[in-house]
C-alpha cells in the first residue's frame, strides 16, 4: 500500500513540476534553427540583394559608390546594435519612448538567455539585420550626389536617434505597441521610417546635376532584377521570421509574402504597359518590391485573399508614386525610396487596419472583421512615424552638415562620378 501512495505522490509531483516548467520560456530547437536561417536570409538582403538592386539602378559612374555606402551602413549598424542599439530598442521601457541602458554591450545576456523559445543572441542578431537594411534603404533617395563621409556620420546618428526609438515604440514595449498598433515586420519601423527619411535627405541635397534635362540610365537593369530576386528570397526570413517561431502563423506569413510580391509585380507591369505601352523589366522588379513592402506590416495578420488585394494596390500605387507624383511635386528621389518604401509602406500599414483577421492571429481584428478602431490606431501610428522621422531626420541632417562641413560632393566630382573620385575604382570599363 505504501508503494502505491509513493507512486501517486511522485506522479502528482511530476505533474506540478511540468505545469510550473511550462509557464517559463523554454528553448525550442526547431524555432531556433528556423530563426538562425531567417536571420541569415535577412542579412543577405542588404549587402547582396539591396546592393544589387540599388547598384543596378545607379549610373555606371556611381555604381561602386552605391555598393560601398550600403556595405558600410550595414557594418556600422552591426556594431552600433550590439554596443548600444539593442538596449535602446529592446531594453527596459522608459516612459514608452526608449529602452534603458541595462544591456549595453549585451550586458546581462548569456548563452542561456531566451527570448520566447529562441536564444536571445539569435533575437539580437535578427533585429540587427532590420536596423541594417532600414538605414540602407534611405540611400536610395540620395545616390549620385552625397559625400561618403557625410553618409557615414548620418548613418550613425540616424540609427541611434531615429531607428532605435521607433523600433522601441512598436516592438520593444513602447507606446505604439501598447496602443495596439499592428506592425508585424516593419511597415512603420522600416519602410515608412526609411522612406520619409530618404525624402527629407533628398530635399536637403537638392536635385542631381542635369535632373529632368538629361537621361540618367541605370548601369545594369539585369543586376537590379537579380537584386529584386534576392530581396524577394530574403524577405521570407524578414516576414515569416518575425513570428519568431516555426509555426502556422510563420507559414501563413510566408504564403502571403510571396503572393503579394507576385501580385505587385503584375499590377505594376500592367499599369506601366497601359500607360507607357512597354512592360519594362525595371518596372516588374520594382513591382515585386512594392508588393513586398506593402505586405510587411500585415504578413502575420492577414489571409491569402487580403494579400492579393494588398499586392494589387501596391503595384499600382507604387507606379503612380514614382512616375507621376514625384514629377508633379518636383523632388529628386534618385531610386524612388520614398515612392516605393514610404508610400507602399503607408498603404500596407493602413491595409493591416482593414484586413487583420483573428483567424490568422488571435486578437488581431481589422475594420472588415468588426473593429473600425484598428484602422484609426494604424492611422495614428503612421502619422506619428512620419512626423517623428521627418523632424528627427532634419535634425540629424543639420548635425551631419555641421560635423562634415556639407552633405553634397563638389560639382566636379559629381560630374566625373563618385566611383573614381572617391574610391579610386571603376565598376565598368567604358571606352
JOGI-V290128 format. One line per field, one symbol per residue. ss: DSSP state (A for helix, B for strand, O for the rest). psi: psi as a letter, one per 40 degrees, with the letter a starting at -180 (. if undefined). burial: I if it has 9 or more other C-alpha atoms within 8 Angstrom, else O. Layout:
ss=???
psi=???
burial=???
This chain:
ss=OAAAAAAAAAAAAAAAAAAAAAOOOOOOAAAAAAAAAAAAAAAAAAAAAAAAAAAAAOOAAAAAAAAAAAAAAAAAAAAAAAAAAAAAAAOOBBOOOBBOOOOAAAOOOOOOOBBOOBBAAAAAAAAAAAAAAAAAAAAAAOOOOBOAAAAAAAAAAAAAAAAAAAAAAAAOOOAAAAAOOOOOOOAAAAAAAAAAAAAAAAAAAOOOOOOOOOOOOOOOAAAAAAAAAAAAAAAAAAAAAAAOOOOAAAAAAAAAAAAAAAAAAAAAAAAAAAAAOOOOAAAAAAAAAAAAAAAAOOOOOOOAAAAAAAAAAAAAAAAAAAAAAAAAAOOOOOOOAAAAAAAAAAAAAAAAAAAOOOOOOOOOOOAAAOOAAAAAAAAAAAAAAAAAAAAAAAAAAAAAAAAAOOOBOOAAAAAAOAAAAAAOOOOOOOO
psi=ddddddddddddddddddddddeihihhdddddddddddddddddcecdddddddddiideedddddddddddddddddddddedddddeihhgeediiifdfhffhehieehigbeiidddddddddddddddddddddeeieeihdddddddddddddedddddddddeeeaddddeehhgdefdddcdddddddddddddddiiihehediigiidhdddddddddddddddddddddeefigaddddddddddddddddddddddddddddeehgiddddddddddddddeddedeeiaddddddddddddddddddedddddddeiggdefddddddddddddddddedehheddhhehhadefegddddddddddddddddddddddddddddddddeeidiiiddddddidddddefihdihh.
burial=OOOOOOOOOOOOOOOOOOOOOOOOIIIOOOIIOIIIIIIIIIIIIIIIIIIIIIIIIIIIIIIIIIIOIIIIIIIIIIOIIIIIIIIIIIIIIOOIIIIIIIIIOIOOIOOOIIIOIIIIIIIIIIIIIIIIIIIIIIIIIIIIIIIOOIIIIIIIIIIIIIIIIIIIIIIIIIIIIOOOIIIIIIIIIIIIIIIIIIIIIIIOIOIOOOIOOOOOOIIIIOIIIIIIIIIIIIIIIIIIIIIIIIOOIIIIIIIIIIIIIIIIIIIIIIIIIOOOOOIOOIIIIIIIIIIIIIIIIIIIIIIIOIIIIIIIIIIIIIIIIIOIIIIOOOIIIIIIIIIIIIIIIIIIIIIIIIIIIIOIIOOIIIIIIOIIOIIIIIIOIIOOIIOIIIOIIIOIIOOIIOOIOOIOIOOOIIOIIIIIIOOOOIIOOOO
